[in-house]
Amino acid sequence: DAKTTQPPSMDCAEGRAANLPCNHSTISGNEYVYWYRQIHSQGPQYIIHGLKNNETNEMASLIITEDRKSSTLILPHATLRDTAVYYCIVDNDYKLSFGAGTTVTVRA
Amino acid sequence: DADVTQTPRNRITKTGKRIMLECSQTKGHDRMYWYRQDPGLGLRLIYYSFDVKDINKGEISDGYSVSRQAQAKFSLSLESAIPNQTALYFCATSDKLALHEQFFGPGTRLTVL
């Protein structure tokens, strides 16, 4: 059973915020939410993670709902270089399981 | 990430051949992982190692074996390659003091004819 559900694709305008949703309705109390991205066929790149609280780093912000059943990754000012497949992962033992992700295309 | 290297980067082999994919890291991390990615799909964990004497099966270990020769080296072997093992293979590392972030190598594209 898939632990997360993401839309298969989305477009975003360059310079605008990109909001990537993820549903994880069966998340357990000790599972973290992770976001990675993969540009072309390169190795995935870690973006951010969180447990309950919202998190922000230099790349993105992660908003987790109070019931933890869904989250949103926010890229505040998308650039063309942010075009990638974005993976939302729920895990509690550091062995990541990637789904199909969301293909994000940033358009000029 | 140049700190995690994989060799070879591309390999074409024939059914039944034994093949080894190698991963080296200069990050000093104790944990290493092997994943495979099939076209259009996400990554699936094959094997992982938390230190030199620790080897664990992942989600799809059948048909694969691994060797952790040193903290910095983790090799993946296909004893008798078959066409459905054609995939992109990634090695990753993580630090036991910063477990939440895994660092991935550039990948090895393997084709089994």
Backbone of each chain as ProteinMPNN parsed JSONL, in Angstrom:
{"seq_chain_A": "DAKTTQPPSMDCAEGRAANLPCNHSTISGNEYVYWYRQIHSQGPQYIIHGLKNNETNEMASLIITEDRKSSTLILPHATLRDTAVYYCIVDNDYKLSFGAGTTVTVRA", "coords_chain_A": {"N_chain_A": [[0.845, -1.191, 0.0], [0.49, 2.208, -0.871], [2.108, 4.766, 0.903], [1.967, 7.445, 0.612], [0.255, 9.964, -1.304], [0.475, 11.712, -4.26], [-0.052, 14.342, -6.653], [0.351, 13.542, -10.123], [1.591, 15.392, -11.833], [2.489, 18.878, -12.207], [2.357, 22.322, -13.149], [4.271, 25.33, -12.942], [4.737, 28.831, -12.675], [7.656, 30.641, -13.454], [9.347, 32.322, -10.851], [7.143, 32.486, -9.249], [5.462, 31.149, -6.322], [5.613, 27.684, -5.683], [3.39, 25.219, -4.806], [3.323, 22.147, -3.46], [1.331, 19.421, -3.0], [0.738, 16.717, -0.632], [-0.669, 13.726, 0.369], [-0.968, 11.793, 3.262], [-2.549, 9.89, 4.821], [-2.433, 7.686, 6.492], [-0.362, 7.951, 8.207], [1.834, 7.273, 10.915], [2.433, 7.976, 14.431], [5.2, 8.289, 14.906], [6.399, 8.69, 12.507], [8.244, 10.458, 10.103], [7.878, 13.147, 7.749], [9.277, 13.422, 4.634], [10.863, 15.247, 2.016], [12.192, 14.883, -1.151], [13.965, 15.612, -4.199], [14.391, 14.94, -7.712], [16.351, 15.614, -10.342], [16.203, 15.336, -13.757], [17.781, 12.36, -14.486], [19.413, 12.27, -12.335], [20.94, 11.594, -9.103], [18.684, 11.517, -6.342], [17.905, 14.442, -4.37], [18.002, 15.662, -1.137], [15.496, 17.674, 0.395], [13.887, 18.666, 2.603], [12.592, 17.92, 5.895], [10.096, 16.883, 8.303], [8.325, 16.505, 11.435], [6.067, 17.21, 13.187], [5.862, 19.952, 13.413], [5.856, 22.925, 11.387], [8.393, 23.486, 8.975], [11.274, 25.23, 7.805], [13.81, 25.857, 5.446], [16.738, 26.806, 3.572], [15.977, 26.051, 1.075], [13.23, 25.418, 0.92], [9.853, 25.403, 2.295], [8.016, 23.492, 4.644], [4.815, 22.553, 5.275], [2.828, 21.064, 7.605], [-0.22, 19.53, 8.254], [-2.378, 19.853, 11.141], [-3.462, 17.417, 11.964], [-1.691, 15.771, 10.781], [-2.148, 14.38, 8.449], [-1.738, 15.289, 5.944], [0.473, 17.233, 3.872], [2.304, 20.104, 2.673], [4.693, 21.089, 0.387], [6.518, 23.969, -0.104], [7.955, 25.864, -2.556], [9.409, 28.838, -2.564], [10.071, 30.804, -4.537], [9.962, 29.845, -7.497], [12.331, 28.606, -9.842], [13.664, 27.978, -13.146], [15.45, 25.963, -12.792], [14.348, 24.472, -10.824], [12.737, 22.615, -11.945], [11.765, 19.324, -11.817], [11.34, 15.968, -10.503], [9.429, 15.566, -7.674], [9.482, 14.052, -4.583], [7.455, 12.878, -2.012], [7.816, 11.452, 1.091], [7.089, 9.145, 3.627], [8.33, 8.049, 6.644], [9.944, 6.117, 9.255], [12.24, 4.84, 9.934], [14.466, 5.451, 8.519], [14.86, 4.179, 6.123], [14.252, 4.804, 3.081], [11.354, 4.91, 1.016], [10.479, 5.449, -2.142], [7.831, 6.836, -3.972], [6.045, 7.443, -7.037], [6.097, 10.174, -7.278], [5.769, 13.781, -7.937], [5.866, 15.352, -10.972], [7.259, 18.337, -11.552], [7.053, 21.141, -13.496], [8.62, 24.044, -14.256], [7.791, 27.002, -15.772], [8.88, 29.54, -18.002]], "CA_chain_A": [[0.0, 0.0, 0.0], [1.245, 3.446, -0.931], [1.979, 5.547, 2.114], [1.702, 8.834, 0.238], [-0.407, 10.218, -2.579], [0.848, 13.004, -4.828], [-0.501, 14.501, -8.044], [1.435, 13.109, -11.009], [2.319, 16.495, -12.449], [1.97, 20.227, -12.043], [3.148, 23.384, -13.743], [4.434, 26.498, -12.106], [5.373, 29.943, -13.374], [8.929, 31.093, -12.881], [9.237, 33.451, -9.945], [6.002, 32.321, -8.357], [5.577, 30.055, -5.359], [5.078, 26.372, -6.089], [2.846, 24.517, -3.649], [3.209, 20.736, -3.823], [0.591, 18.72, -1.952], [0.983, 15.297, -0.395], [-1.548, 13.12, 1.349], [-0.415, 10.632, 3.988], [-3.602, 9.739, 5.823], [-2.17, 6.567, 7.413], [0.907, 8.218, 8.882], [1.829, 6.955, 12.334], [2.921, 9.061, 15.251], [6.645, 8.468, 14.912], [6.884, 8.788, 11.134], [8.57, 11.773, 9.59], [7.579, 13.47, 6.351], [10.474, 13.848, 3.919], [10.761, 15.632, 0.614], [13.386, 14.819, -1.988], [13.682, 15.86, -5.599], [15.302, 14.298, -8.641], [16.451, 16.375, -11.584], [16.489, 14.384, -14.834], [18.053, 11.04, -13.906], [20.465, 12.409, -11.328], [20.587, 11.083, -7.798], [17.767, 12.391, -5.602], [18.471, 15.449, -3.484], [17.185, 15.965, 0.046], [15.021, 19.052, 0.487], [13.459, 19.063, 3.927], [11.791, 16.925, 6.577], [9.425, 17.386, 9.501], [7.534, 15.543, 12.189], [4.778, 17.823, 13.502], [5.904, 21.398, 13.217], [6.26, 23.43, 10.084], [9.834, 23.65, 8.875], [11.766, 26.056, 6.702], [15.252, 25.957, 5.269], [17.097, 27.68, 2.466], [15.388, 25.571, -0.173], [11.778, 25.302, 0.879], [9.109, 25.315, 3.548], [7.155, 22.327, 4.766], [3.655, 22.8, 6.116], [2.17, 19.811, 7.958], [-1.492, 19.821, 8.907], [-2.38, 19.518, 12.558], [-3.715, 15.974, 12.109], [-0.548, 15.157, 10.098], [-2.586, 13.527, 7.351], [-1.292, 15.84, 4.672], [1.503, 18.269, 3.98], [2.562, 20.868, 1.459], [6.033, 21.632, 0.186], [6.441, 25.266, -0.778], [9.148, 26.474, -3.131], [8.897, 30.211, -2.505], [10.257, 31.523, -5.797], [10.418, 28.782, -8.383], [13.174, 28.931, -10.993], [13.676, 26.92, -14.144], [16.259, 24.868, -12.262], [13.537, 23.669, -9.902], [12.027, 21.586, -12.697], [12.246, 18.049, -11.292], [10.339, 15.113, -9.867], [9.463, 15.792, -6.23], [8.99, 12.884, -3.861], [7.031, 12.985, -0.621], [8.082, 10.144, 1.683], [6.787, 9.021, 5.05], [9.245, 7.01, 7.107], [10.39, 6.254, 10.633], [13.451, 4.063, 10.201], [15.543, 5.935, 7.663], [14.975, 3.411, 4.885], [13.273, 5.547, 2.305], [10.621, 4.247, -0.053], [10.033, 6.51, -3.038], [6.752, 6.565, -4.911], [6.253, 7.999, -8.376], [6.361, 11.596, -7.142], [5.102, 14.792, -8.76], [6.746, 16.024, -11.935], [7.013, 19.785, -11.534], [7.67, 21.865, -14.613], [8.6, 25.487, -14.069], [7.775, 27.615, -17.103], [9.284, 30.954, -18.043]], "C_chain_A": [[0.883, 1.245, 0.0], [1.018, 4.22, 0.355], [1.619, 6.988, 1.803], [1.01, 8.893, -1.112], [-0.045, 11.613, -3.035], [0.246, 13.124, -6.228], [0.641, 14.137, -8.983], [2.231, 14.253, -11.613], [1.678, 17.822, -12.076], [2.933, 21.208, -12.699], [3.209, 24.558, -12.791], [5.124, 27.581, -12.922], [6.65, 30.354, -12.661], [8.727, 32.33, -12.019], [8.078, 33.376, -8.98], [6.27, 31.185, -7.375], [4.964, 28.786, -5.946], [4.651, 25.651, -4.822], [2.564, 23.068, -4.041], [2.503, 19.984, -2.701], [0.985, 17.251, -1.82], [0.0, 14.814, 0.668], [-0.895, 11.896, 1.958], [-1.336, 10.326, 5.147], [-3.333, 8.625, 6.826], [-0.869, 6.754, 8.191], [0.792, 7.88, 10.361], [2.589, 8.027, 13.108], [4.414, 9.318, 15.192], [7.234, 8.546, 13.506], [7.103, 10.237, 10.728], [8.04, 11.923, 8.159], [8.847, 14.025, 5.723], [10.09, 14.308, 2.51], [12.152, 15.559, -0.015], [12.987, 15.24, -3.392], [14.753, 15.215, -6.455], [15.236, 15.057, -9.962], [16.961, 15.448, -12.675], [16.716, 13.02, -14.201], [19.22, 11.105, -12.93], [20.029, 11.744, -10.029], [19.641, 12.034, -7.082], [18.514, 13.298, -4.635], [17.508, 15.717, -2.34], [16.758, 17.426, 0.025], [14.762, 19.429, 1.935], [12.743, 17.89, 4.578], [11.14, 17.553, 7.797], [8.649, 16.285, 10.18], [6.136, 16.096, 12.469], [4.749, 19.295, 13.141], [6.244, 21.745, 11.778], [7.76, 23.69, 10.102], [10.18, 24.522, 7.671], [13.279, 25.961, 6.651], [15.518, 26.808, 4.034], [16.456, 27.265, 1.147], [13.875, 25.7, -0.207], [11.178, 25.405, 2.273], [8.211, 24.092, 3.495], [6.053, 22.654, 5.751], [2.946, 21.474, 6.345], [0.878, 20.149, 8.684], [-1.473, 19.314, 10.343], [-2.624, 18.031, 12.789], [-2.65, 15.129, 11.424], [-0.956, 14.271, 8.934], [-2.223, 14.091, 5.987], [-0.242, 16.917, 4.928], [1.646, 18.964, 2.636], [4.004, 21.338, 1.467], [5.89, 22.929, -0.588], [7.83, 25.676, -1.252], [8.814, 27.946, -3.324], [9.012, 30.999, -3.805], [10.834, 30.543, -6.821], [11.267, 29.323, -9.526], [13.145, 27.748, -11.956], [14.459, 25.707, -13.637], [15.529, 24.022, -11.23], [12.695, 22.637, -10.628], [12.615, 20.224, -12.342], [11.052, 17.187, -10.893], [10.515, 15.261, -8.358], [8.781, 14.62, -5.531], [8.651, 13.254, -2.418], [7.126, 11.59, -0.021], [7.739, 10.2, 3.158], [7.586, 7.843, 5.581], [9.611, 7.226, 8.569], [11.654, 5.464, 10.938], [14.545, 4.321, 9.183], [15.807, 5.056, 6.449], [13.887, 3.921, 3.957], [12.628, 4.686, 1.239], [9.988, 5.329, -0.907], [8.861, 6.024, -3.892], [7.069, 7.182, -6.256], [6.504, 9.501, -8.348], [5.494, 12.486, -8.014], [6.132, 15.408, -9.694], [6.364, 17.493, -11.995], [7.772, 20.421, -12.685], [7.513, 23.351, -14.36], [8.747, 26.143, -15.441], [8.118, 29.089, -17.03], [8.11, 31.858, -18.355]], "O_chain_A": [[1.864, 1.344, 0.737], [-0.107, 4.324, 0.842], [1.032, 7.678, 2.637], [1.156, 8.001, -1.948], [-0.228, 12.585, -2.301], [0.056, 12.117, -6.91], [1.799, 14.403, -8.663], [3.423, 14.102, -11.88], [0.511, 17.893, -11.689], [4.136, 20.969, -12.794], [2.329, 24.757, -11.953], [5.986, 27.293, -13.754], [6.711, 30.407, -11.432], [8.026, 33.265, -12.407], [8.032, 34.119, -7.999], [7.176, 30.373, -7.567], [3.932, 28.824, -6.616], [5.435, 25.489, -3.888], [1.678, 22.795, -4.852], [3.009, 19.915, -1.582], [1.491, 16.633, -2.757], [-0.139, 15.423, 1.728], [-0.334, 11.062, 1.248], [-0.964, 10.48, 6.31], [-3.935, 8.608, 7.9], [-0.345, 5.8, 8.767], [-0.227, 8.165, 10.991], [3.285, 8.864, 12.533], [4.855, 10.448, 15.405], [8.452, 8.474, 13.343], [6.272, 11.112, 10.974], [7.793, 10.937, 7.465], [9.424, 14.989, 6.225], [9.13, 13.823, 1.911], [13.131, 16.09, 0.508], [11.805, 15.228, -3.736], [15.872, 14.971, -6.001], [14.189, 15.125, -10.607], [18.025, 14.844, -12.538], [15.871, 12.574, -13.425], [19.927, 10.118, -12.725], [18.865, 11.372, -9.882], [19.788, 13.25, -7.207], [19.597, 12.97, -4.15], [16.324, 15.97, -2.566], [17.546, 18.308, -0.315], [15.339, 20.39, 2.445], [12.328, 16.96, 3.887], [11.562, 18.609, 8.27], [8.349, 15.256, 9.575], [5.139, 15.517, 12.038], [3.754, 19.815, 12.636], [6.843, 20.951, 11.054], [8.322, 24.071, 11.13], [9.471, 24.54, 6.665], [13.949, 25.982, 7.683], [14.61, 27.458, 3.516], [16.405, 28.057, 0.206], [13.3, 26.051, -1.237], [11.884, 25.481, 3.279], [7.715, 23.71, 2.435], [6.311, 22.989, 6.907], [2.511, 20.828, 5.392], [0.874, 20.953, 9.615], [-0.662, 18.464, 10.71], [-2.056, 17.447, 13.712], [-2.703, 13.9, 11.481], [-0.143, 13.468, 8.476], [-2.394, 13.412, 4.975], [-0.096, 17.43, 6.037], [1.174, 18.479, 1.607], [4.474, 21.918, 2.446], [5.213, 22.974, -1.615], [8.758, 25.817, -0.455], [7.996, 28.271, -4.185], [8.123, 31.786, -4.129], [12.05, 30.438, -6.98], [10.959, 30.366, -10.104], [12.666, 26.665, -11.622], [14.167, 24.57, -14.007], [16.029, 22.98, -10.808], [12.001, 21.853, -9.982], [13.807, 19.987, -12.535], [9.904, 17.629, -10.942], [11.617, 15.101, -7.833], [7.651, 14.255, -5.853], [9.454, 13.858, -1.706], [6.568, 10.642, -0.573], [8.053, 11.168, 3.851], [7.522, 6.749, 5.019], [9.595, 8.351, 9.067], [12.094, 5.425, 12.087], [15.446, 3.501, 9.008], [16.855, 5.171, 5.815], [12.732, 3.505, 4.052], [13.279, 3.834, 0.634], [9.082, 6.036, -0.467], [8.905, 4.933, -4.461], [8.233, 7.417, -6.579], [7.066, 10.048, -9.296], [4.608, 12.017, -8.729], [7.154, 15.927, -9.245], [5.271, 17.844, -12.439], [8.984, 20.253, -12.819], [6.395, 23.855, -14.261], [9.7, 25.875, -16.174], [7.699, 29.794, -16.112], [8.271, 33.076, -18.427]]}, "seq_chain_B": "DADVTQTPRNRITKTGKRIMLECSQTKGHDRMYWYRQDPGLGLRLIYYSFDVKDINKGEISDGYSVSRQAQAKFSLSLESAIPNQTALYFCATSDKLALHEQFFGPGTRLTVL", "coords_chain_B": {"N_chain_B": [[26.334, 14.242, -6.248], [29.659, 14.806, -5.603], [30.944, 13.62, -3.536], [30.025, 11.104, -3.257], [30.616, 8.451, -5.172], [30.06, 6.42, -8.059], [30.798, 3.456, -9.807], [30.671, 1.257, -12.609], [29.487, 4.049, -14.635], [27.795, 3.552, -16.682], [26.639, 0.481, -17.987], [26.536, -2.303, -20.073], [25.409, -5.535, -20.271], [25.202, -9.146, -20.585], [22.577, -11.586, -20.338], [22.842, -13.774, -17.58], [25.439, -13.172, -16.906], [27.831, -12.291, -14.387], [27.9, -9.38, -12.46], [29.319, -6.462, -10.999], [28.594, -3.603, -9.168], [29.999, -0.624, -8.019], [30.405, 1.458, -5.145], [31.671, 4.335, -3.682], [32.527, 6.494, -0.972], [33.424, 9.667, 0.351], [32.544, 10.988, 2.504], [32.646, 10.114, 5.05], [30.569, 8.821, 6.235], [28.651, 6.413, 8.057], [26.55, 4.867, 7.255], [25.223, 3.154, 4.476], [23.522, 2.68, 1.33], [21.752, 0.843, -1.201], [19.795, 1.445, -4.035], [17.302, 0.823, -6.55], [15.999, 2.106, -9.617], [13.295, 2.015, -11.729], [12.109, 2.812, -15.042], [10.117, 5.731, -14.99], [9.285, 5.316, -12.43], [9.556, 5.43, -8.808], [12.347, 5.183, -6.463], [13.531, 2.063, -5.183], [14.473, 0.271, -2.304], [17.281, -1.838, -2.101], [19.441, -3.09, -0.618], [20.905, -2.333, 2.593], [23.339, -0.893, 4.809], [24.473, -0.42, 8.034], [26.858, -0.269, 9.296], [30.264, -1.478, 8.923], [30.081, -4.179, 9.611], [27.483, -4.803, 9.336], [24.762, -5.832, 7.486], [21.803, -5.531, 5.66], [18.712, -6.685, 4.299], [16.726, -5.044, 1.869], [13.739, -3.81, 0.369], [13.642, -5.177, -2.098], [15.553, -7.461, -2.459], [16.075, -9.917, -3.679], [18.039, -11.759, -5.947], [20.193, -10.146, -5.822], [23.314, -9.293, -4.193], [25.432, -7.97, -1.605], [28.427, -6.276, -0.534], [30.269, -4.966, 2.09], [33.062, -3.583, 2.084], [34.656, -1.806, 3.393], [34.345, 1.09, 5.491], [33.98, 3.097, 3.672], [33.198, 1.921, 1.306], [30.846, 0.178, -0.668], [29.531, -2.462, -2.265], [27.507, -3.701, -4.905], [26.256, -6.692, -6.15], [25.245, -8.592, -8.962], [24.58, -11.759, -9.317], [23.838, -13.458, -11.415], [22.896, -11.996, -14.017], [19.72, -10.78, -15.182], [17.291, -9.807, -17.7], [15.202, -8.236, -16.505], [16.465, -6.874, -14.55], [17.48, -4.672, -15.593], [17.977, -1.335, -15.124], [18.215, 1.827, -13.352], [20.67, 2.361, -11.02], [21.225, 3.437, -7.742], [23.463, 4.549, -5.266], [23.593, 5.462, -1.845], [24.353, 7.497, 1.037], [24.37, 8.049, 4.595], [24.719, 9.89, 7.642], [25.098, 8.761, 10.935], [24.596, 10.595, 12.863], [23.046, 12.414, 11.665], [20.619, 11.415, 10.507], [18.456, 11.923, 8.914], [18.978, 12.903, 6.388], [19.854, 11.695, 3.311], [22.534, 11.16, 1.078], [22.993, 11.005, -2.306], [24.577, 9.099, -4.906], [25.677, 9.533, -8.387], [24.487, 7.598, -9.912], [24.192, 4.426, -11.666], [23.697, 3.265, -14.832], [22.328, 0.365, -15.842], [22.119, -2.115, -18.267], [20.702, -5.112, -19.18], [21.006, -7.535, -21.521]], "CA_chain_B": [[27.249, 14.724, -5.229], [30.957, 14.243, -5.901], [31.428, 12.882, -2.38], [29.565, 9.732, -3.425], [30.906, 8.081, -6.555], [29.623, 5.098, -8.466], [31.423, 2.946, -11.018], [30.726, 2.172, -13.738], [28.308, 4.912, -14.777], [26.949, 2.841, -17.632], [27.125, -0.88, -18.243], [25.673, -3.209, -20.831], [25.876, -6.894, -20.064], [24.322, -10.168, -21.139], [21.898, -12.468, -19.392], [23.659, -14.822, -16.994], [26.747, -12.679, -16.487], [27.972, -11.71, -13.058], [28.32, -7.997, -12.572], [29.453, -5.757, -9.726], [28.526, -2.138, -9.174], [30.745, -0.175, -6.849], [30.089, 2.765, -4.576], [32.655, 4.846, -2.727], [32.156, 7.796, -0.413], [34.447, 10.373, 1.129], [31.83, 11.801, 3.487], [32.852, 9.58, 6.394], [29.302, 8.321, 6.758], [28.699, 4.997, 8.391], [25.426, 4.155, 6.665], [25.188, 3.157, 3.006], [22.299, 2.095, 0.797], [21.61, 0.631, -2.642], [18.434, 1.548, -4.551], [17.141, 0.753, -8.001], [14.898, 2.888, -10.155], [12.808, 1.608, -13.032], [11.599, 3.985, -15.769], [8.844, 6.308, -14.579], [8.937, 4.926, -11.066], [10.455, 5.912, -7.763], [13.445, 4.305, -6.077], [13.23, 1.004, -4.227], [15.665, -0.097, -1.547], [17.736, -3.207, -2.334], [20.182, -3.459, 0.586], [21.486, -1.227, 3.327], [24.367, -1.285, 5.772], [24.629, 0.635, 9.031], [28.296, -0.168, 9.498], [30.996, -2.463, 8.14], [29.683, -5.551, 9.939], [26.028, -4.849, 9.326], [24.146, -5.876, 6.146], [20.374, -5.795, 5.803], [17.94, -6.71, 3.06], [15.691, -4.041, 1.701], [12.445, -4.195, -0.198], [13.751, -6.032, -3.284], [16.915, -7.982, -2.424], [16.239, -11.163, -4.434], [18.843, -11.625, -7.159], [21.3, -9.235, -5.529], [24.084, -9.447, -2.964], [26.257, -6.795, -1.355], [29.622, -6.428, 0.278], [30.738, -3.693, 2.659], [34.493, -3.898, 2.229], [35.215, -0.818, 4.303], [33.317, 2.087, 5.772], [33.775, 3.964, 2.519], [32.902, 1.174, 0.08], [29.685, -0.698, -0.599], [29.384, -2.984, -3.622], [26.289, -4.447, -5.225], [26.533, -7.714, -7.165], [24.202, -9.382, -9.585], [25.305, -13.013, -9.546], [23.476, -13.934, -12.746], [22.013, -10.907, -14.44], [18.567, -11.074, -16.03], [16.833, -8.555, -18.32], [14.37, -7.344, -15.684], [17.33, -6.098, -13.664], [17.811, -3.439, -16.306], [17.468, -0.233, -14.293], [19.175, 2.823, -12.869], [21.015, 1.985, -9.651], [21.788, 4.53, -6.955], [24.038, 4.351, -3.95], [23.382, 6.622, -0.983], [24.975, 7.431, 2.356], [23.865, 8.966, 5.615], [25.499, 9.981, 8.865], [24.282, 8.325, 12.067], [24.26, 11.771, 13.664], [22.143, 13.242, 10.846], [20.027, 10.312, 9.757], [17.332, 12.309, 8.071], [19.388, 13.286, 5.046], [20.671, 10.768, 2.554], [23.263, 11.751, -0.038], [22.964, 10.028, -3.383], [25.551, 9.143, -5.982], [25.142, 9.92, -9.688], [23.742, 6.506, -10.534], [24.754, 3.539, -12.68], [22.655, 2.765, -15.734], [22.643, -1.019, -16.197], [21.266, -2.767, -19.266], [20.953, -6.544, -19.308], [20.424, -7.978, -22.8]], "C_chain_B": [[28.596, 14.039, -5.411], [31.502, 13.442, -4.737], [30.999, 11.427, -2.418], [29.746, 9.382, -4.893], [30.471, 6.644, -6.823], [30.354, 4.709, -9.743], [30.876, 1.562, -11.322], [29.509, 3.076, -13.768], [27.307, 4.298, -15.743], [27.538, 1.46, -17.867], [26.072, -1.641, -19.023], [26.243, -4.594, -20.664], [24.862, -7.879, -20.626], [23.698, -11.004, -20.034], [22.84, -13.563, -18.912], [25.024, -14.369, -16.512], [26.696, -12.177, -15.051], [28.49, -10.29, -13.212], [28.357, -7.346, -11.194], [29.394, -4.257, -9.969], [29.179, -1.65, -7.877], [30.347, 1.235, -6.429], [31.167, 3.124, -3.566], [32.207, 6.205, -2.233], [33.297, 8.36, 0.429], [33.82, 11.218, 2.219], [32.055, 11.303, 4.911], [31.578, 9.053, 7.028], [29.383, 6.828, 7.037], [27.584, 4.198, 7.698], [25.441, 4.286, 5.151], [24.025, 2.321, 2.521], [22.458, 1.852, -0.704], [20.118, 0.648, -3.004], [18.45, 1.245, -6.045], [15.913, 1.562, -8.41], [14.557, 2.383, -11.547], [12.156, 2.807, -13.716], [10.239, 4.448, -15.275], [8.438, 6.002, -13.151], [9.913, 5.542, -10.073], [11.533, 4.892, -7.458], [12.964, 3.262, -5.071], [14.528, 0.519, -3.6], [16.008, -1.566, -1.758], [18.408, -3.763, -1.082], [20.632, -2.19, 1.293], [22.424, -1.763, 4.392], [24.569, -0.142, 6.749], [26.065, 0.756, 9.517], [28.947, -1.349, 8.803], [30.514, -3.889, 8.413], [28.181, -5.76, 9.892], [25.51, -4.79, 7.891], [22.69, -6.253, 6.333], [19.684, -5.782, 4.448], [16.922, -5.577, 3.055], [14.442, -4.641, 1.092], [12.555, -5.239, -1.305], [15.142, -6.639, -3.396], [17.122, -9.238, -3.27], [17.014, -10.913, -5.725], [20.045, -10.728, -6.996], [22.056, -9.676, -4.278], [24.949, -8.207, -2.816], [27.458, -7.167, -0.524], [30.028, -5.044, 0.778], [32.205, -3.91, 3.023], [35.176, -2.994, 3.236], [34.115, 0.197, 4.558], [32.978, 2.88, 4.518], [33.297, 3.228, 1.27], [31.772, 0.174, 0.298], [29.384, -1.166, -2.015], [28.101, -3.787, -3.752], [26.619, -5.424, -6.344], [25.241, -8.344, -7.668], [24.881, -10.682, -10.0], [25.058, -13.57, -10.942], [22.426, -12.972, -13.299], [20.885, -11.399, -15.35], [18.006, -9.762, -16.563], [15.988, -7.663, -17.417], [15.156, -6.659, -14.57], [17.892, -4.86, -14.376], [17.161, -2.27, -15.569], [18.585, 0.762, -14.042], [19.421, 2.522, -11.393], [21.701, 3.153, -8.947], [22.328, 4.016, -5.63], [23.772, 5.618, -3.142], [24.083, 6.401, 0.342], [24.23, 8.34, 3.316], [24.73, 8.848, 6.853], [24.61, 9.592, 10.038], [23.886, 9.491, 12.964], [23.33, 12.726, 12.919], [21.377, 12.313, 9.921], [19.004, 10.745, 8.733], [17.73, 12.648, 6.643], [20.282, 12.222, 4.434], [21.28, 11.498, 1.366], [23.423, 10.678, -1.117], [24.118, 10.224, -4.357], [24.883, 9.457, -7.304], [24.38, 8.819, -10.405], [24.569, 5.699, -11.518], [23.595, 3.025, -13.527], [23.075, 1.402, -16.228], [21.623, -1.548, -17.19], [21.675, -4.225, -19.361], [20.236, -7.038, -20.561], [20.057, -9.462, -22.764]], "O_chain_B": [[28.669, 12.811, -5.377], [32.431, 12.655, -4.918], [31.548, 10.6, -1.689], [29.092, 9.964, -5.759], [30.509, 5.782, -5.945], [30.512, 5.525, -10.651], [30.639, 0.773, -10.407], [28.581, 2.876, -12.985], [26.102, 4.514, -15.618], [28.754, 1.284, -17.938], [24.887, -1.63, -18.688], [27.434, -4.809, -20.889], [23.791, -7.486, -21.086], [24.238, -11.107, -18.932], [23.539, -14.197, -19.702], [25.7, -15.1, -15.788], [25.665, -11.705, -14.57], [29.404, -10.031, -13.996], [27.53, -7.644, -10.332], [30.059, -3.723, -10.857], [28.941, -2.19, -6.796], [30.002, 2.079, -7.256], [31.527, 2.32, -2.706], [31.589, 6.976, -2.968], [34.02, 7.636, 1.113], [34.487, 12.074, 2.8], [31.699, 11.986, 5.871], [31.524, 8.861, 8.243], [30.084, 6.083, 6.352], [27.684, 2.977, 7.576], [25.642, 5.372, 4.607], [23.589, 1.383, 3.189], [23.198, 2.561, -1.387], [19.299, -0.028, -2.381], [19.473, 1.39, -6.714], [14.939, 1.684, -7.667], [15.412, 2.328, -12.43], [11.697, 3.726, -13.038], [9.312, 3.646, -15.154], [7.356, 6.394, -12.714], [10.947, 6.096, -10.446], [11.623, 3.857, -8.118], [12.111, 3.535, -4.226], [15.547, 0.377, -4.275], [15.15, -2.438, -1.617], [17.988, -4.791, -0.551], [20.729, -1.122, 0.69], [22.325, -2.913, 4.82], [24.81, 0.991, 6.333], [26.444, 1.779, 10.088], [28.26, -2.142, 8.158], [30.542, -4.724, 7.509], [27.672, -6.78, 10.357], [25.777, -3.833, 7.164], [22.372, -7.182, 7.075], [20.016, -4.988, 3.568], [16.349, -5.211, 4.082], [14.135, -5.819, 1.278], [11.677, -6.091, -1.446], [15.851, -6.347, -4.36], [18.268, -9.588, -3.551], [16.705, -10.0, -6.491], [20.834, -10.563, -7.927], [21.5, -10.351, -3.412], [25.175, -7.48, -3.783], [27.505, -8.224, 0.105], [30.12, -4.087, 0.009], [32.534, -4.359, 4.121], [36.165, -3.381, 3.858], [33.07, 0.164, 3.908], [31.833, 3.286, 4.32], [33.015, 3.873, 0.26], [31.737, -0.562, 1.284], [29.023, -0.359, -2.872], [27.676, -4.466, -2.817], [27.192, -5.04, -7.363], [24.297, -8.589, -6.918], [25.674, -10.694, -10.941], [25.974, -14.095, -11.575], [21.228, -13.132, -13.067], [21.067, -12.301, -16.168], [18.214, -8.711, -15.956], [16.048, -6.44, -17.548], [14.582, -5.949, -13.744], [18.683, -4.107, -13.807], [15.941, -2.226, -15.413], [19.729, 0.571, -14.455], [18.476, 2.44, -10.608], [22.624, 3.769, -9.48], [21.726, 3.167, -4.973], [23.732, 6.716, -3.695], [24.372, 5.268, 0.726], [23.549, 9.28, 2.904], [25.387, 7.832, 7.079], [23.472, 10.055, 10.123], [22.939, 9.38, 13.743], [22.881, 13.727, 13.478], [21.477, 12.416, 8.699], [18.718, 10.012, 7.786], [16.868, 12.674, 5.765], [21.337, 11.891, 4.976], [20.638, 12.336, 0.733], [23.927, 9.586, -0.857], [24.574, 11.342, -4.6], [23.666, 9.63, -7.359], [23.7, 9.079, -11.399], [25.514, 6.203, -12.124], [22.644, 2.433, -13.017], [24.063, 1.278, -16.951], [20.415, -1.441, -16.977], [22.842, -4.542, -19.592], [19.01, -6.97, -20.653], [19.557, -9.999, -23.752]]}, "name": "protein", "num_of_chains": 2, "seq": "DAKTTQPPSMDCAEGRAANLPCNHSTISGNEYVYWYRQIHSQGPQYIIHGLKNNETNEMASLIITEDRKSSTLILPHATLRDTAVYYCIVDNDYKLSFGAGTTVTVRADADVTQTPRNRITKTGKRIMLECSQTKGHDRMYWYRQDPGLGLRLIYYSFDVKDINKGEISDGYSVSRQAQAKFSLSLESAIPNQTALYFCATSDKLALHEQFFGPGTRLTVL"}
